[in-house]
Amino acid sequence: MVTIKSQKEIELMKDVCKMVAEFYDELEKKVKAGISTFELNEEAEKIMRSLGGIPAQIGYNPGVSGIPPYPAATCISVNDEIIHGIPRKNKIIKDGDIVSIDTVILKNGFHGDAARTFMVGNVSKEAKRLVEVTKQAFFEGLKFAKKGYRVGDISHAIGEYVKSQGFSVLKEFQGHGIGRQMHEDPGIPNYGKAGKGTRLEPGMTICIEPMVIQGKENILELDDGWTIVTEDGSLSAHYENTILITENEPKVLTIK
């Protein structure tokens, strides 16, 4: 069921999402060659707790048989890892890597969610373009995150833009509503038909999150039950923000 937030709930959403934006400002300074994703996750947890937030992803249970609760404060996915990369001591970030970090913070009963892909050192021109296209895909979808439009309008805009740039979108995972729960209705795919799906109303808070693949859209799931990688080993990038639907233009809550 789609939840429409009251003004008080919207203020609480704004508060936690402001924290998410501050978190990424601080975390970006830590993303560098030579650090392991395990160490980076430890730094991330320190930052969010110092800001007064709770790392909502620790112990998250997807409710799927055989998949263990998520063990870390962040998802850190490097290069061909698309999403849900589990931080590891032996996963060392190198010059030229692109590093996607997805984080959900909990404060006062509400969740804020955002993802960023960071470029480390001397990345290739194609990797840089992938990261830029992924970010722009979010803003293409945002144009339709307005009262009266439908979820499919967002999905269509993202998918068509990514395709026009010669890349693929991840189809098995999607954006979502957010609030008291990390994942709420409606689901927001990164492809689809315009004019379809849930109609957007003021007071809805949603996450738009393009997950873009450099090569073919085929994917694999690693044995850890979480990490999703490209089947052909091509690069992937991720960009996400929490959005408030208003009477007028959408409000991006996780950007300062």
FENGIUR-V882161 format. One line per field, one symbol per residue. burial: # if it has 9 or more other ideal C-beta (glycine too) atoms within 8 Angstrom, else .. A space follows every 50 residues. Layout:
burial->???
//
This chain:
burial->.##.#...##.#############.###.##.#.#######.###.###. #.#.####.#.........#.#######.########...#.#..##### #######..############.#...#####.######.###.####.## #########.###...####....#####..#.###.#####.#..#..# #.##############..#..#...#####...#############...# .###..
//
